[in-house]
Amino acid sequence: MGSGEEGAVERAIVRRYRILYMSYPVIAVALSIAILALVMYLIGVDPIKGLRTLFYSSFGNAYYVTETLVRATPILMVSLGLMFAFSAGVWNIGAEGQLYIGGVAAAVTAISLGWLPPPIPLIVAWVAGGVAGALWAFPPAALKAKYGINEVFTTLMLNYVAIYFVSYLLHGPLMNPTTLFPETVTLPESSWLPRVVPGYRLHAGTIALFAVFVPLTYLVIKRTPVGFNLRLVGSNPELARSCGINIGRQVMLTLMLSGFFAGLSGANEVTGVVLKMRPDISPGYGYMGIAVALLGRLNPVGIALASIFMAGVVNGSYTISMMLKIPIGIAQFTQGLLIVIITLGELLIRRLTEARKAPVELKPGGGG
């Protein structure tokens, strides 16, 4: 079979599975909700009432909507960074640790520069948080780029190092001397993100993220040579290498860029929500970002929608836990369920595509 015919078959395969590929996030969400409803039924809770309460406590009124957007902000920030890494075929599982390092760096910077006029402490704190997250991703990036060491293990293990290191700081050198709680002192007001609506926690960081960061990252990943190179490295490393792209450099870039975004997420929580650094600053945003990036199909717009959905699940889970006496672990259950379903779906689509390609590739034929 000639190369032109092979290309036509390839395009036909892509068209055939494009609908399944694009619709699978909806299928994954529907399956997760159905299984969640079944779990509610098995533990003695009316699933209709439970799901209705879950939805209302996420989007039922202005207060719940703003709280969901505030919760979605760190998830989205992490996910956008992971989008770059995953697009290049680099699996950064260390966003949780990078978030913690970014948060503590932002807090220390803001406290140290509190004497400066606003918004200087805020800006410098955000830069410090992002840079700290990127630097924490540097060792796995260097090990992957130079020695080919699997980044999944190195980034995952550094999560625990980061969390325990931050815990040591908050129980020791950075402990609030007044309260003796494992937290820093409250950040100076010059480093706080301004509130958008009086009486609500919605802050400028959320607005900037959805209005600026999402469109900007879309342009970078879809419309620039940088984004094209990353996607080419992820889809066909050999072709990328033959085109003169430095694979090691791309690995370094994507891992540190995703670490930078995770660090910004920590800075966001410190300066916009908690207003101090605490050991429980993240309920697992770094891990949620993995599911959200995959659920959003590595597209910034899809990731933004998926982050709002995930934030609604987390916020709603806290509410139904209190109102309906459902274990709070239902949130972690739903997140894990999404990851499993999405991963299985990706594997299924890949196997179907490869099965369709196999006869074409194995069939003897003439030259091009």
Buried (B, 14 or more C-beta within 10 A) or exposed (E): BEEEEBEEBBEEBEEEBEEBBEEBBEEBBEBBBEBBBEBBEEEEBEBEEBBEBBBBBBBBEEEBBBBBBBBBBBBBBBBBBBBBBBBBBBBBBBBBBBBBBBBBBBBBBBBBBBEBEBBEBBEBBBBBBBBBBBBBBEBBBBBBBEEEBEBBEBBBBBBEBBBEBBEEBBBEEBBBEEEEEBBBBBBBEBBBBEEBEEEBBBBBBBBBBBEEBBEEBBEBBEEEEBBBBBBBBBEEBEEBEEEEBBBEEBBBBBBBBBBBBBBBBBBBBBBBBBBBBBBEBBBBBBBBBBBBBBBBBBBBEBBBBBBBBBBBBBBBBBBBBEEBEBEEEBBBBBBBBBBBBBBEBBEEBEEBBEEBBEEBEEEEEEEE
